[in-house]
Amino acid sequence: MSIPTPPSVRRFISLPLAWWTRRVSGIPFFQRVLGAGFDAARNAVALLQAKTPVDITEEKLKPYSYLLNRLNEEEDGRLLQNIIAMRVFGWKNVWFREKLRAVELCKKHKKCFGRNGAVALGRVMPGLADCRVETKPDVAFPLAAGQYFHPKCSAEPGDVCVDFGAFWGETSILLANAVGEKGKVFAVEFGGEQIQKMRGNFGANETLASRMQIIPQPFWSESNKPVYAAGSGGCMKVAFQPLHVSDEKRHLTLTLDDAVAQGLIPRVDFIKMDIEGAEFPVLQGAVGVLKKFKPKLAVSIYHSDEDFDRIPRFLDSLGCGYEFGMGHYSGFHSETILYAKAPKFSALVLGCFFPRTCYAIALSNNHGEAS
């Protein structure tokens, strides 16, 4: 199917409407009153402005259908539909409330940027004024928008958390603040520069430092697999074959199941993942932990279209009864989060109150047995 964009329509209709939508897009009153209808109107205008036809094929939409059918909340379904449209039509052509909030938040706090592009997280999140955290703007603003603190799925006092892709330790510090004195946060990061920055951030928060522990090792679907890394920060290269460069370092992988079995991590109540597309294999190496502890999950799925399909399917195949939710925290394709939380009661009660979930799990298990 193709969506044509006649020049006459684009010139005489879309431009005035586009000007109007830009004017009111940042006004909370219009966003509340118009709601999803406002999203649809703005997106229709943007598509009229597109300079080239956009081809929509069943193949493009296929990766999203399973998750869309698994979302119980209407608001989550609406958000996923907007995310799908953005990924299919392009981030410049599709706008919605969550995306607008992220953009407005960035504009509001531009003055917080330091000379080197760093930002003090406490200045962006007033409620955390006591937390001294240096980070980058593209990390700070999604966090300030509540990226890993969803109302229905977040760390609670006393939780043991694992922060996969801890970077400079920003999320770990926020989690340590949330879990309290009885909680613990394990920050997983193996980049040398990132670990150095993380230790600096941890050291600047003495009251929280005892609640955090760095695990400087890459996690994967199997343990003891050699991984080669070179470079630093966002330019770090990682491969399973030698890179043949001077600053190359060799690491051995670890699975979450083995980390718990070895006593490195006592238990797991909450998992945050943003590891550049490695989320699925790391989850594959955590089957035992997921089945035993049923931890709450906040998993980045924006790195590939495939993750929108295979990650929820995989979680359903475990039979843990996970319920899914959605979040999006940037003006681009990035920072889309899948939340997953398993009810803490018996399968009988689960079947009574969540028959749709049980049905999806049964279908997934039957499919696995058949294959």
Secondary structure, DSSP 4 states (H G I P E B T S, - for coil): -EE---HHHIIIIIHHHHHHHHHHTT-HHHHHHHHHHHHHHHHHHHHHH-SS-EE--HHHHHHHHHHHHH--SHHHHHHHHHHHHHHHH-TTT---HHHHHHHHHHHHTGGGB-TTS-EEHHHHSGGGTT---EE-HHHHHHHHTTTT-BTTB---TT-EEEEES-TTTHHHHHHHHHH-TT-EEEEE---HHHHHHHHHHHHT-HHHHTTEEEE-S-B-SSSS-EEEEES-GGG-EEESS----TT-EEEE-B-HHHHHHTTSS---SEEEE-STT-HHHHHHTTHHHHHHH--EEEEE-TT-TTHHHHHHHHHHHTTS--EEEEEE-SSSS--EEEEEE--SS-HHHHHHH-HHHHHHHHHHHHHHHH-
